[in-house]
Amino acid sequence: MNEPNMTALETQVSGNHYKNFPIQPIEYGQRNKLGYCECNVVKYVTRHPFKNKHRDVLKAIHNLEILLQLEYPEAYAEYLKGN
């Protein structure tokens, strides 16, 4: 539930790792019509210093790998050969 006189974007449920940013990752993603993977990358890269450190960086990389696999399968196959 929101605090009185606060919008949903001004409220954060569980934690405060987005409260000091001028725009939350969810708003950035919505305004720029980003897909699910892209929004997750923005979210994890934005919060990594304040929340889950290297684990959030790994989550961002994983979401980029999923995006590469789904959107550019040939490039993903080449990527796998390099790993």
NORPE-V570249 format. One record per residue. N is the residue number from 1. RES is the residue in three letters. SS is DSSP state (alpha for helix, beta for strand, coil for the rest). Layout:
BEGIN
n	res	ss
N	RES	SS
N	RES	SS
END
This chain:
BEGIN
n	res	ss
1	MET	coil
2	ASN	coil
3	GLU	coil
4	PRO	coil
5	ASN	coil
6	MET	coil
7	THR	coil
8	ALA	alpha
9	LEU	alpha
10	GLU	alpha
11	THR	coil
12	GLN	coil
13	VAL	coil
14	SER	coil
15	GLY	coil
16	ASN	coil
17	HIS	coil
18	TYR	coil
19	LYS	coil
20	ASN	coil
21	PHE	coil
22	PRO	coil
23	ILE	coil
24	GLN	coil
25	PRO	alpha
26	ILE	alpha
27	GLU	alpha
28	TYR	alpha
29	GLY	alpha
30	GLN	alpha
31	ARG	alpha
32	ASN	coil
33	LYS	coil
34	LEU	coil
35	GLY	coil
36	TYR	alpha
37	CYS	alpha
38	GLU	alpha
39	CYS	alpha
40	ASN	alpha
41	VAL	alpha
42	VAL	alpha
43	LYS	alpha
44	TYR	alpha
45	VAL	alpha
46	THR	alpha
47	ARG	alpha
48	HIS	coil
49	PRO	coil
50	PHE	coil
51	LYS	coil
52	ASN	coil
53	LYS	coil
54	HIS	alpha
55	ARG	alpha
56	ASP	alpha
57	VAL	alpha
58	LEU	alpha
59	LYS	alpha
60	ALA	alpha
61	ILE	alpha
62	HIS	alpha
63	ASN	alpha
64	LEU	alpha
65	GLU	alpha
66	ILE	alpha
67	LEU	alpha
68	LEU	alpha
69	GLN	alpha
70	LEU	alpha
71	GLU	alpha
72	TYR	coil
73	PRO	alpha
74	GLU	alpha
75	ALA	alpha
76	TYR	alpha
77	ALA	alpha
78	GLU	alpha
79	TYR	alpha
80	LEU	alpha
81	LYS	alpha
82	GLY	alpha
83	ASN	coil
END
